């Protein structure tokens, strides 16, 4: 009963047969050239018509090989078709083997010993050379080896002379050897084909995984984009409340607390934006925007945020002040330093922490040095792993999530900052970050941008605000009351349009939230206002998304687009820039 081949075996056989026929044209040309060269020798020892018939038969079979090769490329290679083409290849090898062996027998009659030796070499050469192509189809290989040598071995055996018997024995051994060598070569070819398919499958799996990973990153980005609006809403309101609180007449102690609250709100805002920036960078290879940043202003905020925790443990948190300006993203730098300082405080029990900076060519090296527990040398490479912690509390519970240094490493990689660490157990640790120093041109460019957005104290005109969040409307109302600005508030775009239709020309500034729940969104409302001859520079679109087609469309229309949470000063600058709009 014939063995049923698996789909994998059929595929290997089909590919091997494809390679067999792919080499057909080159093989046909080579065999024709060699046959012609052999015929030149035979022309001198045999009748010319016999030599011509033999050479013509060989060349004719090569033409058949060429036609089979061309036909195979044009046919559909189904399992049944592949089997038929394999039979055709085997039949071709049978015919070639018989033509060679019968020709050798015919030309060996009454020939001299040197001529017989020549004929033996011709048979051996054809047999050995056939392995390079016939090993791709073992049935054709075995048929050709056996039929090209076997009949001539039988002929020599029938001669019954000692030399002929030795020759016949040698040819039989040669058939066995060539069959074994051909079998090994065939197995090697089949193995390479299987490996090729496995590699293709691995590549296909990697491509599918890459596509799945890209889709996951895209979904993550979409989630952050969708969630950022809702997450930024309370931050937006909190920032407005903090701004109002600082403007009130408060006792000195309360003023200090209000300033610290405002600083923490700003940090929370920028650090939240940093998380979104890093997520976006990992998904789209986008780099957070870099500007000229005075490093000391960032360090001062780090000191404000972390001093209470250091004082609670009796640690000294000091800073060696510097006037260097860096080319970086302020929020990313603050997140890096904040994580390094909080990590130092967490792992230091006596002594203190120092934040310093020194110039190294075109870079500045910021160092966070502590007198903490230190890190063993064999664990230095692990401290940046997620959830890994050098020290745990006595009850086995950690003092944090173990993500601080992992985030530092990820942010440094994103910004291409060089991060190094030196530590000795029981003495302390030193974390260093190399950041490019801002050039004079960088500082001038950023200074011009800051000057261009500086607030103008005079505010003119009334405001129409549309936002579906009651907390935002309440905070905005307090801000506008404090600025003595007339403002009207609506929760839907339709309410705003109805009011404008009833009293056209009443409002000079329009502040629109992009997401307004059901109905029209802020951009659609802005387009409706433009159709009513409202000037685009008088319209501000507020959004929690970092990017999207609606933002590009809004900027194309000439609208002012700001991401939440916005600072009161930026809002005042918008109202002051177009008092007569």
ROPAGU-238911 format. One line per field, with one value per residue (C-alpha): z, x, y; residue in one letter. Coordinates in steps of 0.001 Angstrom, whole numbers, plus 500000, padded with zeros to 6 digits. Example, Ala and Ser with C-alpha at 12.3 -4.5 7.8 and 13.67 -1.06 7.14 Angstrom:
% ROPAGU-238911
up	507800,507140 $
east	512300,513670 $
north	495500,498940 $
aa	a,s $
***
This chain:
% ROPAGU-238911
up	500000,498987,501758,501961,501759,504134,502857,504007,502072,498972,499270,499609,496624,494541,495378,494643,491278,490587,491230,488996,486020,486779,486012,482830,480254,481627,481902,478341,477008,478965,477988,474325,474396,476141,473789,470784,472192,472882,469337,467937,469489,468502,464934,464499,465781,464661,461542,461167,460783,464080,465906,464405,465465,469027,469367,467713,470213,473172,471818,470967,474555,475757,473584,475291,478676,477613,476514,479763,481774,479904,480160,483878,484570,482837,484445,487738,490168,491954,493757,490817,488272,490290,490284,486490,485972,488244,486098,482991,484574,485481,481958,480512,482784,481742,478062,478600,480631,477971,475120,476955,477996,474673,472809,475051,474327,470607,470352,472543,469969,468483,470059,471577,475320,475317,473558,476095,478911,477229,477037,480749,481633,479533,481338,484776,483980,482804,485849,488352,486682,486690,490507,490500,488872,489379,493181,493226,491993,493447,491136,488092,489813,490601,487118,485361,487496,487112,483388,482258,483973,484568,480968,480222,483387,482182,478771,480355,482563,479487,477907,480495,480328,483554,482630,481663,484937,486972,484974,485562,489312,489470,487653,490051,493022,491297,490898,494624,495610,493349,494632,498237,497468,495475,498298,500807,498457,497921,501709,502036,499352,500981,504367,502930,501313,504620,506387,503701,504334,508087,507647,505480,508175,510865,508792,508255,511993,512735,510216,511791,515239,514005,512533,515775,517811,515551,515875,519657,519696,517463,519798,522767,521040,520214,523834,525146,522568,523525,527267,527379,527003,530063,532022,531221,532187,535989,535476,533397,536110,538883,537098,536775,540445,541477,539318,540960,544416,543836,542789,546031,548974,551294,554383,553717,554791,552636,549686,549973,550109,547103,545176,545989,544985,541703,541107,541779,539445,536710,537309,537227,533973,532297,533628,532417,529002,529157,529614,526513,524637,525492,524565,521282,520697,521220,518799,515970,516437,517246,519466,522144,521225,522508,523315,525204,528913,531898,533868,537192,536829,536456,539383,541563,540946,541778,545078,545879,545098,546954,549944,552191,551633,552314,555457,556737,556690,558085,554814,553304,549726,548218,544830,543232,541171,537491,534751,531864,529361,527865,524564,525832,526586,529931,531041,530094,531968,535015,534954,534716,537560,539705,539417,540165,543223,544616,544100,545965,548874,549051,549273,551562,555346,556537,554911,551888,548170,545927,542460,540435,536880,534999,531392,529177,525757,523995,526676,530284,532758,535440,538469,541282,544114,547309,550428,550315,550554,547226,544567,544261,541041,539906,540151,538318,535034,536687,538355,535144,534792,535429,538993,540202,543571,545295,548807,550423,553806,556737,556232,552656,551064,548606,549049,545508,542290,540995,537839,538504,537086,534290,533202,533456,531146,528670,528574,528149,525272,523689,523896,523088,526429,527798,531198,533511,537111,539605,542976,545987,548602,551904,550426,547865,544185,541423,538413,535482,532373,529422,527728,524862,525852,524111,521675,521583,518508,520357,523246,520866,518903,522043,523481,520391,520637,524307,523510,520762,523239,526123,527600,526948,530090,528417,527698,525586,524351,525698,525542,524468,525888,524959,527146,528301,531600,534473,536431,533519,533096,536814,536861,533735,535208,538299,536116,533881,536875,538384,535101,534796,531456,530355,529501,528540,528964,527046,527294,523673,520256,519347,522354,521352,517738,518836,521099,518311,515953,518471,519346,516546,517246,521029,521525,520306,521526,521162,523268,522157,523587,520841,522475,523287,523749,521381,518455,516889,518080,518633,515168,513466,515603,514594,510919,511494,513136,510192,507872,509944,509168,512530,512185,512691,514989,517497,517884,520287,520098,523299,523026,525119,522115,521109,517398,514928,511642,513476,514838,511385,509990,512800,512165,508437,509153,511157,514583,517783,519087,522673,524468,527887,530580,529617,531945,532807,531347,527939,528028,528938,526125,523615,524816,524899,521432,519661,521899,518914,517193 $
east	500000,501608,502569,500338,502410,501747,501086,504574,506220,504205,505336,508995,508696,506994,509708,512481,510909,510611,514362,515003,513207,514591,518062,516801,517956,521503,521743,520462,523081,525923,524999,524730,528201,529824,528106,529401,532949,532751,531497,534674,536687,534172,534186,537655,536838,533239,531099,529987,526310,526313,528076,525641,522653,523995,524797,521518,519608,521339,520733,517128,516538,518017,515511,512810,514307,514191,510554,509604,511309,509467,506167,506565,506879,503588,501495,499615,501528,498766,499687,498401,500202,503415,503255,502869,505784,507898,507069,508066,511421,512042,511168,513597,516384,515580,515884,519147,520656,519776,521120,524442,524875,523748,526002,528925,528278,527994,531178,533166,532950,536366,537748,541187,541868,542504,539181,537371,538974,537762,534231,534392,535417,532560,530003,531450,531539,527943,526835,528695,527658,524005,523863,523832,520388,518969,519423,516433,514298,515640,513636,515265,518673,518487,517109,519910,522756,521487,520657,523692,526205,524342,523941,527588,528604,526541,528211,531680,530689,529623,533058,534371,537933,539793,540018,536350,535318,537358,535774,532258,532900,534246,531211,528835,530716,530564,526770,526396,528705,526995,523581,524667,526271,523220,520915,522837,522770,519029,518450,520545,518489,515207,516448,517427,513997,512286,514462,513583,509887,510415,512276,509459,507004,509103,509325,505581,505017,507329,505460,502132,503511,504886,501493,499782,502265,501754,497994,498354,500470,497928,495124,497148,497647,493939,493098,495355,493990,490407,491087,493264,490259,488499,491760,492708,489342,489903,493504,492225,489772,492340,494860,492318,491367,495047,495647,492715,493945,497364,495763,493801,494945,496209,498443,502136,502000,498935,500586,503521,501148,499237,502487,503464,500036,500304,503785,502567,499606,501955,504197,501229,500104,503514,504240,500870,501675,505048,503375,501319,504388,506416,503530,503203,506972,507057,504184,505188,508885,507842,510208,508817,509403,512718,513461,516033,515441,517182,518158,518126,514430,513650,515880,514213,510853,512325,513557,510118,508383,510799,511913,509004,509848,513554,512827,510499,513454,515918,517861,519559,518433,520939,521740,524861,523316,524133,523289,523479,520612,519892,518406,515701,512030,511274,508643,510789,513793,511655,510254,513734,515162,512064,512268,516008,515624,512608,514514,517501,515311,513628,516960,518807,518445,521217,523102,521500,521155,522938,521832,524710,525632,528892,529841,531391,532098,528775,526886,526004,526160,523489,524301,522084,524343,523117,524588,522146,522372,524189,523775,525851,527845,526029,522688,523552,522160,518885,517937,516370,514111,510424,509269,512815,513769,517137,515738,512482,511033,511427,508011,508896,506752,508251,508416,507210,506206,509748,508961,510859,514238,512595,510791,514057,515777,512898,512806,516586,516430,513594,515551,518942,520431,523444,522582,525269,525362,528184,527445,529096,527101,526992,528439,525910,525122,525644,523316,524511,522685,524377,522132,523036,523703,521512,523365,523017,520781,518547,518114,517413,514800,513017,513189,511487,508746,508186,508076,505544,503214,503725,500368,499094,497528,494540,491552,488659,485427,483069,483470,481209,482327,480900,481924,479843,481747,480117,483401,485165,482345,482415,486202,486106,483355,485473,488485,486534,484868,488297,489438,486240,485473,481872,481336,478388,478458,476706,476914,476059,476943,473276,472629,475576,474393,470864,472254,474427,471437,469375,472077,474649,477767,477477,480608,484133,485889,484731,486236,485032,485710,486241,484275,480758,478940,476043,475449,477991,481588,483690,485269,481880,480686,483758,483001,479429,480794,483118,480120,478556,481573,483283,487015,489088,491624,488839,488087,489981,489524,490340,491203,492711,494140,497778,497131,494443,492915,490613,493636,495178,491850,491465,494919,494230,491158,493310,491881,493901,494312,495385,495739,494204,494932,495682,497242,495361,498175,497823,494077,494644,497192,494606,491978,494507,495893,492621,490703,488740,488088 $
north	500000,503334,505715,508788,511961,514815,518317,519324,516496,517360,520961,519943,517608,520302,522860,520361,519549,523264,523663,520621,522148,525609,524218,522529,525098,525320,521525,521031,523430,521810,518231,519257,520852,517863,515376,517280,517255,513497,512887,514454,511612,508950,510304,508814,505294,504662,505093,508679,507860,505921,508751,511254,509143,508873,512585,513537,511374,513056,516565,515681,514563,517868,519697,517645,518672,522321,522055,520320,523064,525813,523945,523336,527070,527799,525064,525114,522918,521018,517736,515675,517867,517688,513895,513842,516216,514004,510997,512947,513851,510205,508994,511545,510226,506634,507546,509472,506625,504039,506188,506631,502992,501475,503907,502936,499236,499869,501942,499516,496701,495978,499174,499498,499572,503364,503898,501711,503678,506890,505471,504552,508103,509480,507290,508124,511845,511959,509944,512122,515365,514353,514506,518318,518316,514825,514948,517337,514420,511119,508760,510398,510228,506488,505704,507581,506147,502590,502685,504720,502359,499072,497815,498539,496631,493648,493893,493808,490895,488897,489424,486895,488210,489044,492730,492844,491140,493631,496468,495103,494758,498299,499661,497902,499388,502779,502459,501713,504588,507107,506012,506533,509925,510983,509901,512039,515013,514569,514549,517698,519419,518387,519583,522951,523285,522450,525037,527551,527006,527174,530453,531773,530747,532413,535581,535431,534999,537924,540051,539085,539851,543181,544030,543002,545075,548063,547682,547452,550612,552314,551270,552535,555868,556038,555246,558006,560422,559599,559484,562579,564884,563464,563259,566842,568317,568239,569397,572282,573344,572804,575024,577829,577578,577626,580701,582496,581503,583076,586359,586709,588831,586103,586011,585417,581761,581122,582836,580412,577465,578782,579178,575593,574328,576196,574774,571235,571728,572910,569900,567548,569101,568824,565348,564134,565578,563817,560430,561088,562332,559221,556943,558782,558619,554829,554369,556705,557487,561063,563048,565402,569054,570408,574047,576083,575392,576958,573874,575694,576564,572857,571912,574547,572920,569525,570933,572358,569079,566786,568883,567756,564068,564699,566729,564004,561563,564092,564276,567312,568027,570457,571897,573369,576155,576641,579147,576649,576440,573027,571908,569578,569093,570731,568240,565228,566659,567344,563827,562315,564379,563954,560171,560152,562415,560524,557253,558710,559848,556449,554588,557044,556906,559228,562063,563665,564181,566677,567798,569249,570060,570526,571245,568537,570043,570570,568665,569289,566440,566559,564427,563197,562007,560362,558761,555881,552118,551798,549148,545952,545722,542567,544386,547601,546273,545274,548554,549854,546806,547361,546572,545871,547393,547417,547625,546564,547394,545053,543497,542582,545220,547670,551417,552007,550305,549942,551892,555125,554154,552170,555340,557296,554809,554866,558667,558886,556408,558376,561640,559993,561088,559193,557699,556275,555126,554576,553020,551400,549480,551346,554554,555795,556225,558774,558934,561081,562291,564003,566601,568968,572581,575170,577389,581157,580864,578382,580833,583723,581750,580588,584087,585470,582863,583696,587410,586765,585028,587451,588614,592100,593487,595218,592989,594183,592688,590045,586259,583422,580070,576662,573696,570734,570342,572274,572412,574119,576634,577391,577890,580052,582185,582897,583755,586130,587788,588360,589971,592030,590395,589925,586255,584082,580317,577541,573752,572881,574245,574595,576881,579048,579366,580286,583004,584419,584436,586404,588977,589116,591171,590879,588757,589478,586287,582669,579872,576446,573017,570444,567618,568768,565466,564795,567098,569436,569466,572556,572517,572283,575177,577205,576572,577779,580945,581576,581302,584117,586344,585808,586413,583201,584909,585547,581813,579539,575751,573841,570150,567405,565534,565897,565380,564499,565631,568056,569943,570262,571457,574015,575459,575523,577649,580086,579207,579379,575805,575097,571785,571396,572229,575814,578356,581529,583647,581984,582569,586230,586559,585344,587816,590662,589993,590901,593288,594675,591318 $
aa	x,x,x,x,x,x,x,x,x,x,x,x,x,x,x,x,x,x,x,x,x,x,x,x,x,x,x,x,x,x,x,x,x,x,x,x,x,x,x,x,x,x,x,x,x,x,x,x,x,x,x,x,x,x,x,x,x,x,x,x,x,x,x,x,x,x,x,x,x,x,x,x,x,x,x,x,x,x,x,x,x,x,x,x,x,x,x,x,x,x,x,x,x,x,x,x,x,x,x,x,x,x,x,x,x,x,x,x,x,x,x,x,x,x,x,x,x,x,x,x,x,x,x,x,x,x,x,x,x,x,x,x,x,x,x,x,x,x,x,x,x,x,x,x,x,x,x,x,x,x,x,x,x,x,x,x,x,x,x,x,x,x,x,x,x,x,x,x,x,x,x,x,x,x,x,x,x,x,x,x,x,x,x,x,x,x,x,x,x,x,x,x,x,x,x,x,x,x,x,x,x,x,x,x,x,x,x,x,x,x,x,x,x,x,x,x,x,x,x,x,x,x,x,x,x,x,x,x,x,x,x,x,x,x,x,x,x,x,x,x,x,x,x,x,x,x,x,x,x,x,x,x,x,x,x,x,x,x,x,x,x,x,x,x,x,x,x,x,x,x,x,x,x,x,x,x,x,x,x,x,x,x,x,x,x,x,x,x,x,x,x,x,x,x,x,x,x,x,x,x,x,x,x,x,x,x,x,x,x,x,x,x,x,x,x,x,x,x,x,x,x,x,x,x,x,x,x,x,x,x,x,x,x,x,x,x,x,x,x,x,x,x,x,x,x,x,x,x,x,x,x,x,x,x,x,x,x,x,x,x,x,x,x,x,x,x,x,x,x,x,x,x,x,x,x,x,x,x,x,x,x,x,x,x,x,x,x,x,x,x,x,x,x,x,x,x,x,x,x,x,x,x,x,x,x,x,x,x,x,x,x,x,x,x,x,x,x,x,x,x,x,x,x,x,x,x,x,x,x,x,x,x,x,x,x,x,x,x,x,x,x,x,x,x,x,x,x,x,x,x,x,x,x,x,x,x,x,x,x,x,x,x,x,x,x,x,x,x,x,x,x,x,x,x,x,x,x,x,x,x,x,x,x,x,x,x,x,x,x,x,x,x,x,x,x,x,x,x,x,x,x,x,x,x,x,x,x,x,x,x,x,x,x,x,x,x,x,x,x,x,x,x,x,x,x,x,x,x,x,x,x,x,x,x,x,x,x,x,x,x,x,x,x,x,x,x,x,x,x,x,x,x,x,x,x,x,x,x,x,x,x,x,x,x,x,x,x,x,x,x,x,x,x,x,x,x,x,x,x,x,x $
***
